[in-house]
Amino acid sequence: MHVLVIEDDRTIGKALERGLTEAGHECVWVKNGRRGLEEAASCHYDAIILDLMLPELSGQEVLKRLRADGVRTPVVLLTALGSVEERVAGLNAGADDYIVKPFAFPELLARLEAVHRRTADRPAAIVHAGPMTLDLATRRVDRSGQDIDLTPTEFSILELLLRYAGQVVTRKMLCEHVWNAEWEGLTNVVEVHIKRLRDKLAAAGEADLIRTVRGRGYAARAL
């Protein structure tokens, strides 16, 4: 893993840097909140260890700004503040886990690796397709600044097609993804929703985004 440590205590920072390196991970250590925010926002990390009591910018503020900016890197909070209220506040701000000082390094390492495993295959919150953007959190579709008003079903169909852009998505895959149902091959429900989706995309300037692959299903244009 490529890990960012944001910790102002030099003894703890050095220990984390050494321990993570010896465990086979790459580690970058910064010593204040403002520099940590800049580093986390500008570089890709697999995980962040974040102290809450930091100079210049608190860990809580760093976390809030990262999540507000769409940075989804898993964060393990590391702090001496161990009350239930403080742990809840940290988790509500977007942390993935919380460990209280003093701590055992093997436990911290295990928690760090666990949150990385949980989030490594998590789908991106934003799906980009040329001039079009799908926001999975708000379920909105935008093309060059123009909103495309889709029903929840149409959105789910488009999401699946774009995730497999350039590949065939079968009717069975669509049924399982959208309706959580087995494909029976007897209904035109998929075709009806595809037609409506195509009409809306065409009105927004994406008439050729979805093509029919005869006898197999549908494919979104590779972008």
DATA-V508612 format. One record per residue. N is the residue number from 1. RES is the residue in three letters. SS is DSSP state (2 for helix, 1 for strand, 0 for the rest). PSI is psi as a letter, one per 30 degrees, with the letter a starting at -180 (999 if undefined). OMEGA is omega in whole degrees, -180 to 180 (none if undefined). Layout:
BEGIN
N;RES;SS;PSI;OMEGA + N;RES;SS;PSI;OMEGA
END
This chain:
BEGIN
1;MET;0;l;172 + 2;HIS;1;j;-169 + 3;VAL;1;k;173 + 4;LEU;1;k;176 + 5;VAL;1;k;177 + 6;ILE;1;j;-171 + 7;GLU;0;k;-177 + 8;ASP;0;f;179 + 9;ASP;0;j;-173 + 10;ARG;2;e;-180 + 11;THR;2;e;180 + 12;ILE;2;e;-179 + 13;GLY;2;e;179 + 14;LYS;2;e;-180 + 15;ALA;2;e;178 + 16;LEU;2;e;180 + 17;GLU;2;e;-180 + 18;ARG;2;e;-178 + 19;GLY;2;e;180 + 20;LEU;2;e;179 + 21;THR;2;e;180 + 22;GLU;2;f;178 + 23;ALA;0;g;175 + 24;GLY;0;g;-179 + 25;HIS;0;l;172 + 26;GLU;1;k;-176 + 27;CYS;1;k;171 + 28;VAL;1;k;-177 + 29;TRP;1;k;174 + 30;VAL;1;l;-164 + 31;LYS;0;g;175 + 32;ASN;0;l;-173 + 33;GLY;2;e;-178 + 34;ARG;2;e;178 + 35;ARG;2;e;178 + 36;GLY;2;e;178 + 37;LEU;2;e;179 + 38;GLU;2;e;-178 + 39;GLU;2;e;-178 + 40;ALA;2;e;-178 + 41;ALA;2;f;-173 + 42;SER;2;f;-178 + 43;CYS;0;l;178 + 44;HIS;0;k;174 + 45;TYR;0;l;177 + 46;ASP;0;f;180 + 47;ALA;1;l;179 + 48;ILE;1;k;169 + 49;ILE;1;k;-170 + 50;LEU;1;j;172 + 51;ASP;1;k;-180 + 52;LEU;0;e;-177 + 53;MET;0;j;-175 + 54;LEU;0;l;174 + 55;PRO;0;l;176 + 56;GLU;0;e;179 + 57;LEU;0;k;-176 + 58;SER;0;l;177 + 59;GLY;2;e;178 + 60;GLN;2;e;180 + 61;GLU;2;e;176 + 62;VAL;2;e;-179 + 63;LEU;2;e;-180 + 64;LYS;2;e;-179 + 65;ARG;2;e;178 + 66;LEU;2;e;-179 + 67;ARG;2;e;178 + 68;ALA;2;e;179 + 69;ASP;0;g;177 + 70;GLY;0;g;177 + 71;VAL;0;j;-172 + 72;ARG;0;g;179 + 73;THR;0;k;180 + 74;PRO;1;k;-176 + 75;VAL;1;k;171 + 76;VAL;1;j;178 + 77;LEU;1;k;-179 + 78;LEU;1;j;-172 + 79;THR;1;l;174 + 80;ALA;0;f;-180 + 81;LEU;0;j;-170 + 82;GLY;0;g;-180 + 83;SER;0;l;180 + 84;VAL;2;e;-179 + 85;GLU;2;e;-179 + 86;GLU;2;e;178 + 87;ARG;2;e;179 + 88;VAL;2;e;-180 + 89;ALA;2;e;179 + 90;GLY;2;e;180 + 91;LEU;2;e;178 + 92;ASN;2;f;179 + 93;ALA;0;f;176 + 94;GLY;0;g;178 + 95;ALA;0;l;179 + 96;ASP;0;f;177 + 97;ASP;1;l;-170 + 98;TYR;1;k;176 + 99;ILE;1;k;-172 + 100;VAL;1;k;173 + 101;LYS;0;k;-8 + 102;PRO;0;l;-175 + 103;PHE;0;l;174 + 104;ALA;0;k;-177 + 105;PHE;2;e;179 + 106;PRO;2;e;178 + 107;GLU;2;e;178 + 108;LEU;2;e;-180 + 109;LEU;2;e;179 + 110;ALA;2;e;179 + 111;ARG;2;e;179 + 112;LEU;2;e;180 + 113;GLU;2;e;179 + 114;ALA;2;e;-180 + 115;VAL;2;e;177 + 116;HIS;2;e;178 + 117;ARG;2;e;-178 + 118;ARG;2;e;-173 + 119;THR;2;f;-175 + 120;ALA;2;e;-177 + 121;ASP;0;g;-180 + 122;ARG;0;k;-179 + 123;PRO;0;k;178 + 124;ALA;0;k;180 + 125;ALA;0;f;-180 + 126;ILE;1;k;175 + 127;VAL;1;k;180 + 128;HIS;1;k;178 + 129;ALA;1;i;-177 + 130;GLY;0;b;179 + 131;PRO;0;g;-175 + 132;MET;1;k;-180 + 133;THR;1;k;174 + 134;LEU;1;k;176 + 135;ASP;1;j;-175 + 136;LEU;0;f;179 + 137;ALA;0;e;-178 + 138;THR;0;f;-179 + 139;ARG;0;h;178 + 140;ARG;1;k;177 + 141;VAL;1;k;-178 + 142;ASP;1;k;174 + 143;ARG;1;j;179 + 144;SER;0;h;178 + 145;GLY;0;f;-180 + 146;GLN;1;k;177 + 147;ASP;1;k;173 + 148;ILE;1;j;-174 + 149;ASP;0;j;-179 + 150;LEU;0;k;171 + 151;THR;0;l;177 + 152;PRO;2;e;179 + 153;THR;2;e;179 + 154;GLU;2;e;178 + 155;PHE;2;e;-179 + 156;SER;2;e;178 + 157;ILE;2;e;-179 + 158;LEU;2;e;178 + 159;GLU;2;e;-179 + 160;LEU;2;e;-180 + 161;LEU;2;e;-178 + 162;LEU;2;e;177 + 163;ARG;2;f;178 + 164;TYR;0;h;-177 + 165;ALA;0;k;-178 + 166;GLY;0;f;180 + 167;GLN;0;l;179 + 168;VAL;0;k;172 + 169;VAL;1;j;-176 + 170;THR;1;l;176 + 171;ARG;2;e;178 + 172;LYS;2;e;178 + 173;MET;2;e;180 + 174;LEU;2;e;180 + 175;CYS;2;e;-178 + 176;GLU;2;e;-179 + 177;HIS;2;e;-172 + 178;VAL;2;e;-174 + 179;TRP;2;f;-178 + 180;ASN;0;h;-175 + 181;ALA;0;l;175 + 182;GLU;0;k;179 + 183;TRP;0;k;-179 + 184;GLU;0;f;176 + 185;GLY;0;g;-174 + 186;LEU;0;f;-174 + 187;THR;0;l;179 + 188;ASN;0;g;-176 + 189;VAL;2;e;180 + 190;VAL;2;e;-179 + 191;GLU;2;e;180 + 192;VAL;2;e;-179 + 193;HIS;2;e;177 + 194;ILE;2;e;-180 + 195;LYS;2;e;180 + 196;ARG;2;e;179 + 197;LEU;2;e;178 + 198;ARG;2;e;-180 + 199;ASP;2;e;-180 + 200;LYS;2;e;178 + 201;LEU;2;e;179 + 202;ALA;2;e;179 + 203;ALA;2;f;180 + 204;ALA;0;g;177 + 205;GLY;0;g;180 + 206;GLU;0;h;-174 + 207;ALA;0;e;-174 + 208;ASP;0;g;-176 + 209;LEU;0;e;-175 + 210;ILE;1;k;176 + 211;ARG;1;l;177 + 212;THR;1;k;175 + 213;VAL;1;j;-170 + 214;ARG;0;k;177 + 215;GLY;0;f;-176 + 216;ARG;0;e;-178 + 217;GLY;1;b;-175 + 218;TYR;1;l;178 + 219;ALA;1;k;173 + 220;ALA;1;k;179 + 221;ARG;0;k;177 + 222;ALA;0;k;-176 + 223;LEU;0;999;none
END
